[in-house]
């Protein structure tokens, strides 16, 4: 397993409960080895022609690039947003033992 096949997926959610539900589902279904949930942050964005400001929770899912499409579809099925933020960020290096662990947790699924 090489680092360039792993990624972190950045997802925002409307509540801590929604973030927890998404995170638990992704780990249970082996779409992510692990998720981190960051408590409330402020988001400012343009939506349907208006500037909006709201509280959101951030989920970072650690996974394999091959699973990103499946992960994205699963999140969209249960997410409360019409157009949820789900963005894959490639991993370019780090602790090799940890990166191997990510791959071992999810890649057996394929």
Secondary structure, DSSP 8 states (H G I E B T S, - for coil): --GGGEEEEEEEESSHHHHHHHHHHHHHTTS-SEEEEEEEEEEEEEETTEEEEEEEEEEEEEEEGGGHHHHHHHHHHH-SSTT--EEEEE-----HHHHHHHHHHHGGG-
